[in-house]
Amino acid sequence: MNSASPRALLVRGMLAGLLAGVAAFLVAYLLGESKVDAAIAIEEAGAGHDHGAEAPVSRALQATAGLGTGVVLYGVALGGIAALVYCFALGRIGRFSARATAALVTAGLFVTVTLVPFFKYPANPPAVGDPDTAARRTALYLLMIALSALLAAGAVILGRRLAPKLGNWNASVTAGAAFVVLIGISYAVLPGINEVPAGFPAALIWDFRLASLAIQTSLWTTFGLVFGFLAERALVPAPAPKEAVLPTS
């Protein structure tokens, strides 16, 4: 492989994150915005008046330019972080190709940053959650992400240390099992949050959470595919052109 600089991979990661953000925005607009509108309608009906007229930014602008800007910037930021993780993991997690390493890193980040926190503190639509506990809920969610990241890093280190004794497969299974057990303990120790108002449609909460998960899945899937292609182009040298063979007389 070529000795591509971390800066080159960082730029490619941010570019892949940009494209992933665009894909996530399309999914969010098509699947998520209708759920948000339904939740806002329930909130306004319960309050007895329309909050839309009081908002400094119109709902239409929030659902288009505002949503797109936020999701794309989120994708670029995650792409840069993922590229830095990729630079560290390249060559250290096994003899994988550049594209395979990108897929493994993306899958690991998807599990660590998205799935693990989601199963403990899933996303909720508007009108669900006490505004007075927003700071506490945010802190718990970020704490869950930090714990997940630390435990995932520990699992990787454990797997590498056990590999000479147990073999790569058994070491990976053991490290993965340890990660799952410790995440389960974290779930049990951290407080749960249940602030769903009485009478709020359970189907709407379920649909909103599925849409949220679909957005994250599209973001990470697109990033993994695009970044794997770009990283391989940067790291794997192009084959030398074959010299033309002149016919002999």
Backbone as CSV, one residue per row, in Angstrom:
resi,resn,N_x,N_y,N_z,CA_x,CA_y,CA_z,C_x,C_y,C_z
1,MET,0.835,-1.195,0.000,0.000,0.000,0.000,0.870,1.245,0.000
2,ASN,0.363,2.313,-0.568,1.054,3.584,-0.530,0.984,4.173,0.870
3,SER,1.936,5.023,1.200,1.933,5.696,2.505,1.112,6.976,2.399
4,ALA,-0.193,6.817,2.235,-1.083,7.979,2.150,-1.114,8.694,3.492
5,SER,-1.077,9.999,3.470,-1.039,10.772,4.708,-2.401,10.742,5.388
6,PRO,-2.413,10.850,6.726,-3.702,10.944,7.424,-4.546,12.113,6.929
7,ARG,-3.887,13.187,6.491,-4.650,14.324,5.978,-5.435,13.933,4.737
8,ALA,-4.804,13.163,3.838,-5.510,12.736,2.627,-6.705,11.861,2.970
9,LEU,-6.533,10.958,3.937,-7.648,10.101,4.341,-8.707,10.900,5.083
10,LEU,-8.284,11.917,5.838,-9.251,12.763,6.539,-10.130,13.502,5.540
11,VAL,-9.517,14.046,4.494,-10.292,14.756,3.471,-11.270,13.801,2.802
12,ARG,-10.819,12.600,2.496,-11.709,11.611,1.865,-12.823,11.186,2.819
13,GLY,-12.503,11.098,4.099,-13.540,10.757,5.070,-14.601,11.833,5.174
14,MET,-14.185,13.092,5.152,-15.153,14.185,5.216,-15.987,14.257,3.947
15,LEU,-15.371,13.959,2.805,-16.126,13.923,1.553,-17.156,12.793,1.581
16,ALA,-16.731,11.626,2.052,-17.679,10.517,2.177,-18.784,10.859,3.173
17,GLY,-18.421,11.563,4.260,-19.432,11.979,5.219,-20.417,12.970,4.629
18,LEU,-19.928,13.828,3.731,-20.818,14.768,3.044,-21.861,14.034,2.213
19,LEU,-21.412,13.065,1.432,-22.346,12.285,0.614,-23.279,11.460,1.491
20,ALA,-22.744,10.935,2.592,-23.583,10.169,3.515,-24.630,11.068,4.157
21,GLY,-24.257,12.315,4.458,-25.223,13.247,5.012,-26.350,13.558,4.051
22,VAL,-26.024,13.670,2.764,-27.067,13.908,1.759,-28.027,12.723,1.710
23,ALA,-27.478,11.507,1.728,-28.335,10.312,1.715,-29.210,10.255,2.961
24,ALA,-28.628,10.580,4.122,-29.397,10.558,5.360,-30.488,11.624,5.348
25,PHE,-30.203,12.782,4.752,-31.216,13.833,4.661,-32.411,13.366,3.833
26,LEU,-32.149,12.698,2.726,-33.252,12.204,1.896,-34.119,11.216,2.669
27,VAL,-33.469,10.323,3.416,-34.231,9.357,4.213,-35.000,10.077,5.318
28,ALA,-34.352,11.045,5.953,-35.024,11.791,7.026,-36.235,12.549,6.506
29,TYR,-36.089,13.144,5.328,-37.204,13.927,4.771,-38.354,13.012,4.365
30,LEU,-38.024,11.864,3.779,-39.067,10.975,3.277,-39.731,10.164,4.382
31,LEU,-38.962,9.754,5.392,-39.504,8.864,6.413,-39.782,9.551,7.743
32,GLY,-38.986,10.558,8.085,-39.081,11.117,9.420,-39.958,12.331,9.572
33,GLU,-40.034,13.179,8.551,-40.726,14.448,8.712,-42.224,14.281,8.939
34,SER,-42.826,13.284,8.332,-44.257,13.068,8.560,-44.520,12.683,10.008
35,LYS,-43.599,11.930,10.611,-43.755,11.552,12.029,-43.591,12.777,12.923
36,VAL,-42.668,13.662,12.573,-42.476,14.886,13.351,-43.722,15.763,13.270
37,ASP,-44.277,15.900,12.072,-45.492,16.710,11.910,-46.647,16.150,12.728
38,ALA,-46.764,14.821,12.739,-47.847,14.209,13.513,-47.664,14.449,15.005
39,ALA,-46.431,14.367,15.482,-46.172,14.605,16.900,-46.416,16.063,17.267
40,ILE,-46.034,16.983,16.385,-46.273,18.407,16.647,-47.769,18.695,16.695
41,ALA,-48.521,18.045,15.813,-49.974,18.246,15.824,-50.586,17.784,17.136
42,ILE,-50.084,16.678,17.675,-50.597,16.192,18.958,-50.224,17.159,20.079
43,GLU,-48.998,17.685,20.023,-48.555,18.632,21.034,-49.386,19.909,20.986
44,GLU,-49.665,20.413,19.792,-50.443,21.641,19.664,-51.892,21.433,20.086
45,ALA,-52.424,20.240,19.793,-53.797,19.960,20.210,-53.906,19.904,21.726
46,GLY,-52.871,19.329,22.369,-52.896,19.262,23.829,-52.705,20.616,24.476
47,ALA,-51.917,21.490,23.815,-51.690,22.831,24.372,-52.858,23.763,24.111
48,GLY,-53.689,23.426,23.128,-54.860,24.232,22.852,-54.635,25.383,21.907
49,HIS,-53.404,25.526,21.365,-53.161,26.584,20.397,-52.023,26.158,19.492
50,ASP,-51.822,26.903,18.431,-50.827,26.588,17.411,-49.509,27.268,17.762
51,HIS,-48.449,26.444,17.946,-47.120,26.988,18.230,-46.386,27.391,16.973
52,GLY,-46.867,26.972,15.806,-46.132,27.228,14.571,-45.979,28.696,14.281
53,ALA,-47.026,29.512,14.641,-46.946,30.934,14.353,-45.923,31.646,15.224
54,GLU,-45.594,31.066,16.382,-44.660,31.697,17.290,-43.217,31.330,16.968
55,ALA,-42.993,30.335,16.158,-41.636,29.874,15.881,-40.900,30.900,15.037
56,PRO,-39.632,31.221,15.408,-38.870,32.183,14.609,-38.525,31.655,13.226
57,VAL,-38.488,30.330,13.077,-38.215,29.704,11.781,-39.422,28.852,11.409
58,SER,-39.901,29.003,10.191,-41.098,28.278,9.773,-40.837,26.782,9.741
59,ARG,-41.911,26.036,9.914,-41.803,24.573,9.896,-41.303,24.077,8.543
60,ALA,-41.719,24.728,7.449,-41.270,24.315,6.115,-39.763,24.481,5.965
61,LEU,-39.224,25.559,6.510,-37.780,25.783,6.432,-37.029,24.808,7.326
62,GLN,-37.600,24.506,8.473,-36.982,23.524,9.365,-36.880,22.162,8.702
63,ALA,-37.929,21.771,7.971,-37.982,20.437,7.381,-37.157,20.310,6.110
64,THR,-36.677,21.404,5.569,-35.919,21.341,4.315,-34.490,21.832,4.517
65,ALA,-34.296,23.147,4.430,-32.937,23.691,4.524,-32.332,23.452,5.905
66,GLY,-33.121,23.644,6.957,-32.593,23.437,8.299,-32.188,22.000,8.542
67,LEU,-33.075,21.080,8.178,-32.780,19.663,8.342,-31.584,19.251,7.498
68,GLY,-31.567,19.687,6.242,-30.473,19.312,5.357,-29.139,19.820,5.849
69,THR,-29.089,21.076,6.293,-27.836,21.641,6.787,-27.335,20.883,8.012
70,GLY,-28.233,20.624,8.932,-27.826,19.928,10.149,-27.330,18.521,9.883
71,VAL,-28.050,17.771,9.051,-27.670,16.387,8.794,-26.370,16.312,7.998
72,VAL,-26.193,17.198,7.024,-24.963,17.181,6.225,-23.751,17.537,7.086
73,LEU,-23.869,18.558,7.923,-22.759,18.912,8.813,-22.463,17.780,9.787
74,TYR,-23.497,17.126,10.263,-23.321,15.964,11.140,-22.572,14.857,10.411
75,GLY,-22.923,14.625,9.160,-22.243,13.601,8.380,-20.782,13.928,8.136
76,VAL,-20.482,15.195,7.836,-19.091,15.603,7.608,-18.270,15.413,8.878
77,ALA,-18.830,15.802,10.026,-18.109,15.652,11.289,-17.846,14.181,11.605
78,LEU,-18.869,13.348,11.458,-18.680,11.927,11.714,-17.709,11.304,10.716
79,GLY,-17.753,11.771,9.471,-16.819,11.261,8.475,-15.384,11.558,8.835
80,GLY,-15.128,12.769,9.343,-13.774,13.107,9.762,-13.311,12.262,10.934
81,ILE,-14.191,12.070,11.922,-13.832,11.240,13.078,-13.588,9.800,12.649
82,ALA,-14.461,9.278,11.786,-14.301,7.901,11.322,-13.010,7.726,10.537
83,ALA,-12.624,8.731,9.755,-11.373,8.649,8.999,-10.174,8.587,9.932
84,LEU,-10.202,9.344,11.027,-9.106,9.295,11.996,-9.043,7.932,12.679
85,VAL,-10.203,7.375,13.008,-10.226,6.028,13.575,-9.687,5.018,12.570
86,TYR,-10.022,5.214,11.314,-9.534,4.328,10.258,-8.008,4.388,10.154
87,CYS,-7.450,5.599,10.249,-5.990,5.741,10.190,-5.319,4.954,11.307
88,PHE,-5.921,4.969,12.492,-5.349,4.223,13.616,-5.530,2.715,13.427
89,ALA,-6.678,2.310,12.897,-6.974,0.876,12.801,-6.270,0.203,11.633
90,LEU,-5.892,0.954,10.620,-5.320,0.367,9.412,-4.051,-0.413,9.741
91,GLY,-4.079,-1.701,9.478,-2.931,-2.558,9.739,-2.820,-3.050,11.163
92,ARG,-3.694,-2.573,12.064,-3.609,-2.972,13.473,-4.694,-3.951,13.892
93,ILE,-5.692,-4.175,13.070,-6.780,-5.076,13.437,-6.772,-6.344,12.599
94,GLY,-5.712,-6.553,11.837,-5.615,-7.749,11.018,-5.156,-7.420,9.611
95,ARG,-4.882,-8.450,8.869,-4.392,-8.271,7.506,-5.580,-8.155,6.550
96,PHE,-6.275,-7.038,6.655,-7.427,-6.778,5.805,-7.055,-5.748,4.743
97,SER,-7.785,-5.784,3.657,-7.567,-4.789,2.613,-8.060,-3.430,3.081
98,ALA,-7.738,-2.396,2.303,-8.166,-1.044,2.662,-9.681,-0.945,2.716
99,ARG,-10.360,-1.553,1.752,-11.827,-1.472,1.718,-12.450,-2.300,2.827
100,ALA,-11.892,-3.465,3.108,-12.423,-4.298,4.189,-12.227,-3.631,5.544
101,THR,-11.083,-2.982,5.728,-10.853,-2.256,6.977,-11.856,-1.129,7.138
102,ALA,-12.158,-0.432,6.045,-13.163,0.631,6.100,-14.526,0.077,6.500
103,ALA,-14.873,-1.094,5.967,-16.153,-1.706,6.318,-16.192,-2.099,7.795
104,LEU,-15.088,-2.658,8.307,-15.049,-3.068,9.707,-15.104,-1.861,10.635
105,VAL,-14.361,-0.822,10.304,-14.375,0.386,11.128,-15.760,1.022,11.126
106,THR,-16.378,1.098,9.950,-17.715,1.693,9.860,-18.729,0.887,10.653
107,ALA,-18.672,-0.437,10.542,-19.596,-1.279,11.293,-19.377,-1.129,12.791
108,GLY,-18.108,-1.063,13.213,-17.831,-0.894,14.633,-18.334,0.431,15.164
109,LEU,-18.157,1.502,14.391,-18.643,2.809,14.825,-20.166,2.862,14.828
110,PHE,-20.788,2.203,13.864,-22.248,2.165,13.821,-22.807,1.500,15.078
111,VAL,-22.203,0.385,15.461,-22.650,-0.311,16.665,-22.375,0.534,17.907
112,THR,-21.165,1.097,17.970,-20.737,1.812,19.175,-21.468,3.137,19.356
113,VAL,-21.541,3.916,18.284,-22.067,5.282,18.392,-23.585,5.331,18.235
114,THR,-24.152,4.373,17.493,-25.584,4.449,17.182,-26.407,3.380,17.893
115,LEU,-26.096,2.110,17.652,-26.964,1.046,18.140,-26.967,0.924,19.658
116,VAL,-25.791,0.905,20.261,-25.736,0.716,21.714,-26.468,1.833,22.457
117,PRO,-26.205,3.110,22.168,-26.988,4.157,22.851,-28.471,4.127,22.490
118,PHE,-28.785,3.735,21.248,-30.180,3.739,20.802,-31.026,2.754,21.607
119,PHE,-30.489,1.588,21.904,-31.276,0.582,22.624,-31.498,0.955,24.090
120,LYS,-30.652,1.816,24.633,-30.859,2.274,26.011,-31.686,3.553,26.046
121,TYR,-31.339,4.499,25.194,-32.039,5.785,25.148,-32.480,6.070,23.713
122,PRO,-33.565,5.449,23.263,-34.007,5.649,21.880,-34.535,7.054,21.643
123,ALA,-34.545,7.427,20.365,-35.033,8.754,19.991,-36.531,8.864,20.236
124,ASN,-36.972,10.050,20.586,-38.385,10.314,20.819,-38.852,11.486,19.966
125,PRO,-40.096,11.460,19.517,-40.630,12.584,18.723,-40.926,13.779,19.599
126,PRO,-41.227,14.929,19.006,-41.654,16.085,19.796,-42.870,15.747,20.651
127,ALA,-42.998,16.451,21.753,-44.068,16.256,22.733,-43.812,15.090,23.660
128,VAL,-42.719,14.359,23.468,-42.344,13.271,24.369,-41.098,13.702,25.126
129,GLY,-41.198,13.780,26.428,-40.070,14.196,27.240,-40.339,15.511,27.936
130,ASP,-39.950,15.588,29.199,-40.121,16.796,29.994,-39.021,17.791,29.640
131,PRO,-39.368,19.024,29.249,-38.329,20.015,28.925,-37.364,20.276,30.077
132,ASP,-37.826,20.108,31.319,-36.965,20.373,32.465,-35.872,19.319,32.630
133,THR,-36.032,18.151,32.011,-35.034,17.079,32.137,-34.207,16.923,30.858
134,ALA,-34.291,17.884,29.951,-33.581,17.762,28.675,-32.067,17.669,28.883
135,ALA,-31.531,18.502,29.782,-30.084,18.474,30.029,-29.661,17.135,30.617
136,ARG,-30.448,16.600,31.524,-30.120,15.305,32.143,-30.182,14.193,31.106
137,ARG,-31.201,14.211,30.269,-31.325,13.175,29.246,-30.178,13.248,28.243
138,THR,-29.774,14.443,27.876,-28.648,14.604,26.955,-27.358,14.090,27.579
139,ALA,-27.158,14.407,28.863,-25.947,13.955,29.543,-25.897,12.426,29.627
140,LEU,-27.022,11.795,29.910,-27.063,10.336,29.984,-26.789,9.703,28.617
141,TYR,-27.323,10.303,27.573,-27.098,9.775,26.227,-25.619,9.878,25.848
142,LEU,-25.001,11.019,26.114,-23.580,11.191,25.816,-22.723,10.265,26.676
143,LEU,-23.132,10.056,27.913,-22.410,9.124,28.778,-22.479,7.708,28.221
144,MET,-23.629,7.326,27.685,-23.766,6.002,27.107,-22.866,5.841,25.881
145,ILE,-22.757,6.890,25.076,-21.854,6.849,23.916,-20.409,6.705,24.376
146,ALA,-20.021,7.478,25.404,-18.647,7.413,25.898,-18.334,6.030,26.462
147,LEU,-19.253,5.468,27.244,-19.035,4.128,27.782,-18.924,3.096,26.669
148,SER,-19.788,3.215,25.675,-19.754,2.279,24.564,-18.431,2.349,23.815
149,ALA,-17.941,3.566,23.582,-16.673,3.733,22.871,-15.510,3.170,23.681
150,LEU,-15.482,3.447,24.980,-14.407,2.945,25.827,-14.426,1.422,25.914
151,LEU,-15.611,0.851,26.058,-15.718,-0.604,26.142,-15.361,-1.263,24.810
152,ALA,-15.721,-0.610,23.701,-15.345,-1.158,22.393,-13.835,-1.136,22.209
153,ALA,-13.180,-0.035,22.617,-11.721,0.031,22.527,-11.084,-1.030,23.421
154,GLY,-11.639,-1.212,24.615,-11.126,-2.251,25.499,-11.298,-3.644,24.918
155,ALA,-12.429,-3.872,24.237,-12.658,-5.179,23.617,-11.649,-5.453,22.507
156,VAL,-11.310,-4.423,21.736,-10.304,-4.591,20.674,-8.949,-4.930,21.275
157,ILE,-8.568,-4.228,22.340,-7.286,-4.499,23.000,-7.274,-5.906,23.588
158,LEU,-8.384,-6.299,24.219,-8.479,-7.641,24.788,-8.351,-8.703,23.707
159,GLY,-9.021,-8.491,22.591,-8.945,-9.465,21.505,-7.534,-9.618,20.963
160,ARG,-6.814,-8.526,20.839,-5.446,-8.590,20.327,-4.528,-9.327,21.300
161,ARG,-4.738,-9.128,22.600,-3.884,-9.789,23.584,-4.194,-11.273,23.719
162,LEU,-5.434,-11.644,23.478,-5.811,-13.060,23.571,-5.521,-13.833,22.295
163,ALA,-5.321,-13.128,21.182,-5.139,-13.806,19.892,-3.969,-14.786,19.872
164,PRO,-2.798,-14.448,20.428,-1.697,-15.430,20.385,-2.009,-16.727,21.126
165,LYS,-2.858,-16.667,22.152,-3.164,-17.868,22.932,-4.387,-18.614,22.401
166,LEU,-5.416,-17.869,22.017,-6.681,-18.502,21.631,-6.882,-18.588,20.119
167,GLY,-6.105,-17.832,19.349,-6.374,-17.737,17.915,-7.279,-16.546,17.645
168,ASN,-7.244,-16.082,16.426,-7.996,-14.863,16.097,-9.497,-15.022,16.305
169,TRP,-10.064,-16.145,15.843,-11.512,-16.324,15.935,-11.976,-16.399,17.392
170,ASN,-11.357,-17.280,18.188,-11.763,-17.429,19.581,-11.518,-16.143,20.375
171,ALA,-10.429,-15.445,20.074,-10.149,-14.191,20.766,-11.202,-13.142,20.425
172,SER,-11.620,-13.091,19.171,-12.640,-12.126,18.765,-13.976,-12.429,19.424
173,VAL,-14.335,-13.716,19.488,-15.593,-14.097,20.130,-15.566,-13.769,21.619
174,THR,-14.447,-14.049,22.268,-14.324,-13.763,23.702,-14.410,-12.266,23.968
175,ALA,-13.707,-11.479,23.177,-13.742,-10.027,23.357,-15.136,-9.482,23.083
176,GLY,-15.798,-9.991,22.038,-17.160,-9.550,21.741,-18.133,-9.892,22.854
177,ALA,-17.980,-11.098,23.429,-18.851,-11.493,24.538,-18.624,-10.596,25.754
178,ALA,-17.362,-10.267,26.026,-17.067,-9.371,27.149,-17.691,-8.000,26.924
179,PHE,-17.645,-7.521,25.682,-18.261,-6.227,25.362,-19.758,-6.261,25.612
180,VAL,-20.420,-7.316,25.167,-21.873,-7.430,25.343,-22.233,-7.481,26.827
181,VAL,-21.475,-8.249,27.606,-21.763,-8.366,29.040,-21.601,-7.015,29.740
182,LEU,-20.522,-6.304,29.441,-20.289,-5.016,30.089,-21.317,-3.971,29.650
183,ILE,-21.744,-4.032,28.384,-22.811,-3.124,27.938,-24.106,-3.435,28.675
184,GLY,-24.385,-4.728,28.868,-25.575,-5.098,29.633,-25.530,-4.574,31.059
185,ILE,-24.353,-4.627,31.673,-24.209,-4.079,33.023,-24.423,-2.568,33.009
186,SER,-23.903,-1.907,31.986,-24.104,-0.459,31.870,-25.576,-0.126,31.726
187,TYR,-26.296,-0.914,30.927,-27.733,-0.712,30.788,-28.439,-0.818,32.144
188,ALA,-28.011,-1.805,32.947,-28.672,-2.019,34.225,-28.341,-0.926,35.239
189,VAL,-27.120,-0.388,35.175,-26.689,0.605,36.162,-27.241,1.991,35.840
190,LEU,-27.182,2.388,34.569,-27.646,3.720,34.204,-29.168,3.808,34.345
191,PRO,-29.678,4.954,34.786,-31.129,5.085,34.981,-31.883,5.089,33.664
192,GLY,-33.073,4.543,33.691,-33.921,4.570,32.516,-34.717,5.869,32.450
193,ILE,-35.264,6.141,31.285,-36.060,7.352,31.073,-37.388,6.948,30.436
194,ASN,-38.476,7.308,31.098,-39.805,7.017,30.558,-40.682,8.231,30.812
195,GLU,-40.710,9.129,29.837,-41.464,10.369,29.976,-42.508,10.502,28.876
196,VAL,-43.062,9.387,28.440,-44.092,9.415,27.410,-45.405,9.868,28.032
197,PRO,-46.020,10.921,27.485,-47.290,11.394,28.066,-48.380,10.340,27.955
198,ALA,-49.286,10.368,28.877,-50.412,9.443,28.851,-51.256,9.684,27.598
199,GLY,-51.591,8.610,26.929,-52.416,8.711,25.738,-51.660,8.992,24.455
200,PHE,-50.363,9.164,24.525,-49.607,9.410,23.297,-49.555,8.125,22.479
201,PRO,-49.836,8.192,21.168,-49.911,6.964,20.358,-48.589,6.191,20.349
202,ALA,-48.659,4.955,20.786,-47.455,4.120,20.805,-46.955,3.839,19.393
203,ALA,-47.880,3.726,18.445,-47.484,3.455,17.067,-46.637,4.594,16.501
204,LEU,-46.967,5.835,16.877,-46.195,6.974,16.380,-44.781,6.964,16.947
205,ILE,-44.648,6.633,18.232,-43.315,6.535,18.827,-42.501,5.453,18.138
206,TRP,-43.124,4.311,17.902,-42.445,3.197,17.232,-42.008,3.591,15.824
207,ASP,-42.896,4.208,15.072,-42.557,4.619,13.706,-41.448,5.668,13.697
208,PHE,-41.491,6.596,14.647,-40.459,7.627,14.719,-39.095,7.004,15.023
209,ARG,-39.068,6.060,15.929,-37.801,5.419,16.286,-37.262,4.575,15.132
210,LEU,-38.134,3.910,14.416,-37.694,3.160,13.247,-37.131,4.091,12.182
211,ALA,-37.799,5.235,11.986,-37.292,6.203,11.015,-35.935,6.744,11.443
212,SER,-35.776,7.017,12.737,-34.496,7.497,13.244,-33.397,6.471,13.006
213,LEU,-33.701,5.210,13.249,-32.714,4.154,13.012,-32.406,4.008,11.530
214,ALA,-33.411,4.173,10.681,-33.186,4.106,9.236,-32.283,5.235,8.760
215,ILE,-32.435,6.418,9.346,-31.578,7.545,8.978,-30.131,7.240,9.314
216,GLN,-29.892,6.751,10.525,-28.529,6.425,10.935,-27.947,5.289,10.100
217,THR,-28.779,4.303,9.779,-28.296,3.182,8.970,-27.895,3.640,7.578
218,SER,-28.708,4.497,6.974,-28.366,5.007,5.648,-27.097,5.859,5.700
219,LEU,-26.924,6.619,6.769,-25.729,7.458,6.914,-24.471,6.606,6.961
220,TRP,-24.449,5.616,7.837,-23.248,4.809,8.003,-23.018,3.876,6.823
221,THR,-24.080,3.353,6.236,-23.910,2.475,5.077,-23.308,3.237,3.904
222,THR,-23.856,4.417,3.637,-23.321,5.232,2.542,-21.875,5.621,2.811
223,PHE,-21.597,6.009,4.032,-20.221,6.382,4.367,-19.264,5.212,4.165
224,GLY,-19.639,4.039,4.655,-18.757,2.887,4.530,-18.452,2.535,3.087
225,LEU,-19.471,2.576,2.235,-19.264,2.238,0.828,-18.395,3.280,0.121
226,VAL,-18.720,4.555,0.335,-17.975,5.621,-0.357,-16.552,5.735,0.176
227,PHE,-16.397,5.709,1.496,-15.061,5.856,2.063,-14.191,4.651,1.745
228,GLY,-14.771,3.462,1.723,-13.991,2.290,1.352,-13.427,2.415,-0.049
229,PHE,-14.241,2.926,-0.966,-13.775,3.134,-2.350,-12.676,4.191,-2.403
230,LEU,-12.900,5.321,-1.720,-11.914,6.404,-1.758,-10.617,6.016,-1.056
231,ALA,-10.715,5.310,0.050,-9.509,4.897,0.767,-8.697,3.900,-0.056
232,GLU,-9.381,3.007,-0.724,-8.662,2.047,-1.562,-7.949,2.749,-2.708
233,ARG,-8.593,3.750,-3.293,-7.951,4.507,-4.366,-6.707,5.230,-3.867
234,ALA,-6.744,5.678,-2.599,-5.614,6.419,-2.042,-4.477,5.507,-1.603
235,LEU,-4.816,4.299,-1.144,-3.809,3.438,-0.531,-3.247,2.383,-1.470
236,VAL,-4.062,1.884,-2.361,-3.623,0.796,-3.235,-3.089,1.391,-4.528
237,PRO,-1.834,1.134,-4.878,-1.272,1.706,-6.114,-1.969,1.154,-7.341
238,ALA,-2.132,2.017,-8.320,-2.742,1.593,-9.578,-1.785,0.666,-10.317
239,PRO,-2.299,-0.348,-11.002,-1.414,-1.250,-11.746,-0.659,-0.509,-12.842
240,ALA,0.585,-0.873,-13.004,1.406,-0.227,-14.030,0.888,-0.594,-15.407
241,PRO,0.836,0.377,-16.317,0.355,0.071,-17.666,1.305,-0.887,-18.375
242,LYS,0.716,-1.794,-19.109,1.522,-2.765,-19.849,2.147,-2.109,-21.071
243,GLU,3.402,-2.428,-21.274,4.093,-1.884,-22.429,3.626,-2.597,-23.694
244,ALA,3.469,-1.801,-24.700,3.033,-2.379,-25.973,4.150,-3.251,-26.543
245,VAL,3.789,-4.408,-27.027,4.751,-5.347,-27.615,4.730,-5.167,-29.128
246,LEU,5.864,-4.770,-29.653,5.935,-4.563,-31.100,6.073,-5.899,-31.803
247,PRO,5.378,-6.055,-32.905,5.485,-7.325,-33.643,6.878,-7.481,-34.225
248,THR,7.349,-8.678,-34.174,8.671,-8.999,-34.751,8.528,-9.334,-36.216
249,SER,9.528,-8.911,-36.961,9.489,-9.172,-38.402,10.112,-10.528,-38.698
